[in-house]
């Protein structure tokens, strides 16, 4: 028991360091760009929420070590928190697009690093996979909010689709079944961040930016639709056959 408490204390320290790094980045970034109250409050709320949720998750996971891959994901979370603060601040004043694009680009580039580190160091875990997925999903949601201020609310479908899928699984449990690995699904997921980053960077003409986001949304609808269809068919295939009436199971003797 004492050894488990020691491991848990070390893990909690790692999550606290992540929250501290998030606040430090805000302290460096905020004065440099003149961040307003909305950005500060959002960034601090993100840091606190991440620490609270992650601390609970590592406590329940019973991990003995946070691991190098999770440290990479935690570093990426810090960048996502800064992007979130900038997007929130954009509703009050024009954001520094260069800074937002740079932070987002680094966060997207690091997306594939944590998985490779986990495989090479043999530290893959269910917590790490879920942590990575949630950070990816939240970054896409934040980018969708940012781009929607230029192209319209329909862009929020990109960031909200995964959360709608999770909510639907509460009412249709068959949606919670594990999906087989898919390179196409991973490719579509990666495309979302790249397309939203391009659209928000102001590097493309308006029609090109619109086309890129439509491409992202179309590919995402296709990917989710394919997965939902597979889950539905799989649920029907494993559904037990209805019981035969008792009178059909008793021989008539005639």
The 8 nearest C-alpha neighbors of each residue, nearest first, counted from 0:
[[1, 3, 2, 4, 5, 6, 7, 61],
 [0, 2, 4, 3, 5, 6, 7, 8],
 [3, 1, 5, 4, 0, 6, 7, 63],
 [4, 2, 6, 0, 5, 1, 7, 63],
 [3, 5, 7, 1, 2, 6, 8, 0],
 [4, 6, 2, 8, 3, 7, 1, 9],
 [7, 5, 3, 9, 63, 4, 8, 10],
 [6, 8, 4, 10, 5, 9, 3, 11],
 [9, 7, 11, 5, 10, 6, 4, 12],
 [10, 8, 12, 6, 7, 11, 5, 13],
 [9, 11, 7, 13, 12, 8, 65, 6],
 [12, 10, 8, 14, 13, 9, 54, 7],
 [11, 13, 15, 9, 10, 14, 16, 8],
 [14, 12, 16, 10, 15, 11, 17, 9],
 [13, 15, 17, 11, 16, 12, 50, 54],
 [16, 14, 12, 18, 17, 13, 19, 11],
 [15, 17, 19, 13, 14, 18, 20, 12],
 [18, 16, 14, 20, 15, 19, 73, 21],
 [19, 17, 21, 15, 46, 20, 16, 50],
 [18, 20, 16, 22, 21, 17, 23, 15],
 [21, 19, 23, 17, 18, 22, 16, 24],
 [22, 20, 77, 18, 24, 19, 23, 46],
 [21, 23, 25, 19, 24, 20, 26, 18],
 [24, 22, 26, 20, 25, 21, 19, 27],
 [25, 23, 27, 21, 26, 22, 28, 20],
 [26, 24, 28, 22, 23, 27, 29, 21],
 [25, 27, 23, 24, 29, 28, 22, 30],
 [28, 26, 24, 25, 29, 23, 30, 31],
 [29, 27, 25, 31, 26, 30, 24, 32],
 [28, 30, 34, 25, 31, 26, 32, 33],
 [31, 29, 33, 32, 28, 34, 27, 26],
 [32, 30, 28, 29, 33, 27, 34, 26],
 [33, 31, 30, 34, 29, 28, 95, 94],
 [34, 32, 30, 29, 31, 35, 28, 94],
 [33, 35, 29, 32, 38, 30, 88, 39],
 [34, 36, 38, 37, 88, 33, 39, 91],
 [35, 37, 39, 38, 40, 34, 88, 41],
 [38, 36, 40, 88, 39, 35, 87, 41],
 [37, 39, 88, 84, 87, 41, 36, 35],
 [40, 38, 36, 42, 41, 37, 43, 35],
 [39, 41, 43, 37, 42, 38, 44, 36],
 [42, 40, 44, 38, 84, 39, 43, 37],
 [41, 43, 84, 45, 39, 44, 40, 80],
 [42, 44, 46, 40, 45, 41, 39, 47],
 [45, 43, 41, 47, 42, 46, 48, 40],
 [44, 46, 42, 48, 43, 47, 49, 41],
 [47, 45, 43, 18, 49, 44, 48, 21],
 [46, 48, 50, 44, 49, 45, 51, 43],
 [49, 47, 51, 45, 50, 46, 44, 52],
 [50, 48, 46, 52, 47, 51, 53, 45],
 [49, 51, 47, 53, 48, 52, 54, 14],
 [52, 50, 48, 54, 49, 53, 47, 55],
 [53, 51, 55, 49, 54, 50, 48, 56],
 [52, 54, 56, 50, 55, 51, 49, 57],
 [55, 53, 51, 57, 56, 52, 50, 11],
 [54, 56, 58, 52, 53, 57, 59, 51],
 [55, 57, 53, 59, 58, 54, 60, 52],
 [58, 56, 60, 54, 59, 55, 53, 61],
 [57, 59, 55, 56, 60, 61, 54, 7],
 [58, 60, 56, 57, 61, 55, 62, 54],
 [59, 61, 57, 62, 58, 56, 126, 125],
 [62, 60, 59, 58, 63, 57, 7, 3],
 [63, 61, 60, 64, 57, 65, 6, 58],
 [64, 62, 6, 61, 65, 7, 3, 10],
 [65, 63, 66, 62, 10, 6, 9, 7],
 [64, 66, 10, 69, 62, 63, 67, 70],
 [65, 67, 64, 69, 68, 122, 70, 117],
 [68, 66, 70, 69, 71, 116, 65, 117],
 [69, 67, 113, 117, 71, 116, 70, 66],
 [70, 68, 72, 71, 67, 66, 127, 73],
 [69, 71, 73, 67, 68, 72, 74, 66],
 [72, 70, 74, 68, 69, 73, 113, 75],
 [73, 71, 69, 75, 74, 70, 76, 113],
 [72, 74, 76, 70, 75, 71, 69, 17],
 [75, 73, 71, 77, 76, 72, 70, 78],
 [76, 74, 72, 78, 77, 73, 106, 71],
 [75, 77, 73, 79, 74, 78, 72, 80],
 [76, 78, 21, 80, 74, 75, 79, 73],
 [79, 77, 81, 75, 80, 76, 102, 106],
 [80, 78, 76, 82, 81, 77, 83, 138],
 [79, 81, 83, 77, 78, 82, 42, 45],
 [80, 82, 84, 78, 83, 79, 85, 42],
 [83, 81, 79, 85, 84, 80, 99, 86],
 [84, 82, 80, 86, 81, 85, 79, 141],
 [83, 85, 38, 42, 81, 87, 41, 82],
 [86, 84, 88, 82, 87, 83, 38, 89],
 [85, 87, 89, 83, 88, 84, 145, 82],
 [88, 86, 84, 38, 89, 85, 37, 90],
 [87, 89, 38, 85, 86, 90, 37, 91],
 [90, 88, 86, 94, 92, 91, 93, 87],
 [89, 91, 88, 92, 87, 86, 93, 37],
 [92, 90, 89, 88, 93, 35, 37, 87],
 [93, 91, 89, 90, 94, 88, 35, 34],
 [92, 94, 89, 95, 91, 90, 88, 96],
 [93, 95, 89, 96, 92, 85, 88, 86],
 [96, 94, 97, 98, 99, 93, 32, 85],
 [95, 97, 99, 98, 94, 100, 200, 199],
 [98, 96, 100, 99, 95, 101, 200, 102],
 [97, 99, 101, 100, 96, 95, 102, 94],
 [100, 98, 96, 102, 97, 101, 82, 103],
 [99, 101, 103, 97, 98, 102, 104, 96],
 [102, 100, 98, 104, 103, 99, 97, 105],
 [103, 101, 105, 99, 104, 100, 78, 98],
 [104, 102, 106, 100, 101, 105, 99, 107],
 [103, 105, 107, 101, 106, 102, 100, 108],
 [104, 106, 108, 102, 107, 103, 109, 101],
 [107, 105, 103, 109, 75, 104, 108, 78],
 [108, 106, 104, 110, 105, 109, 103, 192],
 [109, 107, 105, 110, 106, 104, 111, 112],
 [110, 108, 112, 106, 107, 111, 105, 75],
 [109, 111, 107, 108, 112, 106, 113, 135],
 [110, 112, 109, 114, 113, 115, 108, 107],
 [113, 111, 109, 115, 114, 110, 116, 71],
 [112, 114, 68, 116, 115, 71, 111, 117],
 [113, 115, 117, 116, 112, 111, 118, 68],
 [116, 114, 118, 112, 117, 113, 119, 111],
 [115, 117, 113, 119, 68, 114, 118, 120],
 [116, 118, 122, 123, 68, 114, 120, 115],
 [117, 119, 121, 115, 116, 120, 123, 114],
 [120, 118, 116, 121, 117, 115, 122, 114],
 [119, 121, 117, 122, 118, 116, 67, 123],
 [120, 122, 118, 119, 117, 123, 116, 124],
 [123, 121, 117, 120, 124, 66, 118, 68],
 [124, 122, 117, 121, 118, 127, 125, 128],
 [125, 123, 127, 126, 122, 128, 117, 129],
 [124, 126, 128, 127, 129, 123, 130, 60],
 [125, 127, 129, 124, 128, 130, 60, 56],
 [128, 126, 130, 124, 129, 125, 69, 131],
 [127, 129, 125, 131, 130, 126, 132, 124],
 [128, 130, 132, 126, 131, 127, 133, 125],
 [131, 129, 127, 133, 128, 132, 126, 134],
 [130, 132, 128, 134, 129, 133, 127, 72],
 [133, 131, 129, 135, 130, 134, 136, 128],
 [132, 134, 136, 130, 135, 131, 137, 129],
 [133, 135, 137, 131, 136, 132, 138, 130],
 [136, 134, 132, 138, 133, 137, 131, 139],
 [135, 137, 133, 139, 134, 138, 132, 140],
 [136, 138, 140, 134, 139, 135, 133, 141],
 [137, 139, 141, 135, 140, 136, 79, 142],
 [140, 138, 142, 136, 158, 137, 141, 192],
 [158, 139, 141, 137, 143, 138, 142, 136],
 [142, 140, 138, 144, 143, 139, 83, 137],
 [143, 141, 145, 139, 144, 140, 146, 138],
 [144, 142, 140, 146, 155, 141, 145, 158],
 [143, 145, 141, 147, 142, 146, 155, 140],
 [144, 146, 142, 143, 147, 148, 86, 141],
 [145, 147, 143, 148, 149, 199, 144, 142],
 [148, 146, 151, 150, 152, 144, 154, 149],
 [149, 147, 146, 145, 151, 150, 144, 152],
 [150, 148, 147, 146, 151, 145, 199, 152],
 [149, 151, 147, 148, 146, 154, 209, 152],
 [150, 152, 147, 153, 148, 149, 154, 146],
 [151, 153, 147, 154, 155, 150, 148, 156],
 [152, 154, 155, 151, 156, 147, 150, 157],
 [155, 153, 147, 156, 152, 143, 157, 151],
 [156, 154, 143, 157, 153, 158, 152, 159],
 [157, 155, 159, 154, 158, 160, 153, 216],
 [158, 156, 155, 159, 160, 154, 216, 143],
 [140, 159, 157, 139, 155, 143, 156, 160],
 [158, 160, 156, 162, 157, 161, 155, 163],
 [161, 159, 163, 162, 156, 157, 158, 164],
 [160, 162, 164, 163, 159, 165, 158, 136],
 [163, 161, 165, 164, 159, 160, 166, 158],
 [164, 162, 160, 166, 161, 165, 167, 159],
 [163, 165, 161, 167, 162, 166, 160, 168],
 [166, 164, 162, 168, 167, 163, 161, 169],
 [167, 165, 163, 168, 164, 169, 162, 170],
 [166, 168, 164, 169, 165, 170, 163, 171],
 [167, 169, 171, 174, 172, 165, 170, 166],
 [170, 168, 167, 166, 171, 172, 165, 175],
 [169, 171, 168, 167, 172, 166, 174, 173],
 [170, 172, 168, 173, 169, 174, 167, 175],
 [173, 171, 168, 174, 175, 169, 170, 176],
 [172, 174, 175, 171, 176, 234, 230, 168],
 [173, 175, 168, 172, 176, 171, 230, 227],
 [176, 174, 173, 172, 168, 177, 171, 165],
 [175, 177, 174, 173, 178, 230, 172, 234],
 [178, 176, 175, 179, 174, 230, 180, 173],
 [177, 179, 176, 180, 226, 230, 229, 181],
 [178, 180, 181, 177, 226, 229, 176, 230],
 [181, 179, 178, 182, 184, 185, 183, 177],
 [180, 182, 184, 183, 179, 185, 178, 186],
 [181, 183, 185, 184, 186, 180, 187, 188],
 [184, 182, 186, 181, 185, 187, 222, 188],
 [185, 183, 187, 181, 186, 182, 222, 188],
 [184, 186, 188, 182, 183, 187, 189, 181],
 [187, 185, 183, 189, 188, 184, 182, 190],
 [186, 188, 190, 184, 189, 185, 183, 218],
 [189, 187, 185, 186, 190, 191, 184, 192],
 [188, 190, 186, 187, 191, 192, 185, 193],
 [189, 191, 187, 193, 188, 192, 194, 186],
 [192, 190, 194, 215, 189, 188, 193, 195],
 [191, 193, 195, 194, 190, 189, 139, 196],
 [192, 194, 196, 190, 195, 191, 197, 189],
 [195, 193, 197, 191, 196, 192, 211, 212],
 [196, 194, 198, 192, 197, 193, 199, 191],
 [195, 197, 193, 199, 194, 198, 200, 192],
 [198, 196, 194, 200, 195, 199, 193, 202],
 [197, 199, 208, 195, 196, 200, 194, 201],
 [198, 200, 196, 197, 201, 146, 195, 145],
 [199, 201, 197, 202, 198, 196, 100, 96],
 [202, 200, 203, 199, 198, 197, 204, 96],
 [201, 203, 200, 204, 197, 198, 199, 208],
 [202, 204, 201, 208, 207, 205, 198, 197],
 [205, 203, 207, 206, 208, 202, 201, 209],
 [204, 206, 208, 207, 209, 203, 201, 198],
 [207, 205, 209, 208, 204, 210, 203, 211],
 [208, 206, 210, 204, 209, 205, 203, 211],
 [209, 207, 198, 205, 211, 210, 206, 203],
 [208, 210, 206, 212, 207, 211, 213, 205],
 [211, 209, 207, 213, 208, 212, 214, 206],
 [210, 212, 214, 208, 213, 209, 194, 207],
 [213, 211, 215, 214, 209, 210, 194, 216],
 [212, 214, 216, 210, 215, 211, 217, 209],
 [215, 213, 211, 217, 212, 216, 210, 218],
 [216, 214, 212, 218, 213, 191, 217, 219],
 [215, 217, 213, 219, 214, 218, 157, 220],
 [218, 216, 214, 220, 219, 215, 213, 221],
 [217, 219, 221, 215, 220, 216, 214, 222],
 [218, 220, 222, 216, 221, 217, 223, 215],
 [221, 219, 217, 223, 222, 218, 224, 216],
 [220, 222, 224, 218, 219, 223, 225, 217],
 [221, 223, 219, 225, 224, 220, 218, 184],
 [224, 222, 226, 220, 225, 221, 227, 219],
 [223, 225, 221, 227, 222, 226, 220, 228],
 [224, 226, 228, 222, 223, 227, 221, 229],
 [225, 227, 229, 223, 228, 224, 230, 222],
 [226, 228, 230, 224, 229, 225, 223, 231],
 [227, 229, 231, 225, 226, 230, 224, 232],
 [230, 228, 226, 232, 227, 231, 233, 225],
 [231, 229, 233, 227, 228, 232, 234, 226],
 [232, 230, 228, 234, 233, 229, 227, 235],
 [233, 231, 235, 229, 234, 230, 228, 236],
 [232, 234, 230, 236, 235, 231, 229, 237],
 [235, 233, 231, 232, 236, 237, 230, 238],
 [234, 236, 232, 238, 233, 237, 231, 230],
 [235, 237, 233, 234, 238, 232, 239, 231],
 [238, 236, 234, 235, 239, 233, 232, 240],
 [237, 239, 235, 236, 234, 240, 233, 241],
 [240, 238, 237, 241, 236, 235, 242, 234],
 [239, 241, 242, 238, 243, 237, 236, 235],
 [242, 240, 239, 243, 238, 244, 237, 245],
 [241, 243, 240, 244, 239, 245, 248, 247],
 [242, 244, 245, 241, 247, 248, 246, 240],
 [243, 245, 246, 247, 242, 248, 241, 249],
 [246, 244, 248, 247, 243, 249, 242, 250],
 [245, 247, 249, 244, 248, 250, 243, 251],
 [248, 246, 245, 244, 249, 243, 250, 251],
 [247, 249, 245, 246, 250, 244, 243, 251],
 [248, 250, 246, 247, 251, 245, 252, 244],
 [251, 249, 252, 248, 247, 246, 253, 245],
 [250, 252, 253, 249, 246, 247, 248, 245],
 [253, 251, 250, 249, 248, 247, 246, 245],
 [252, 251, 250, 249, 247, 246, 248, 245]]
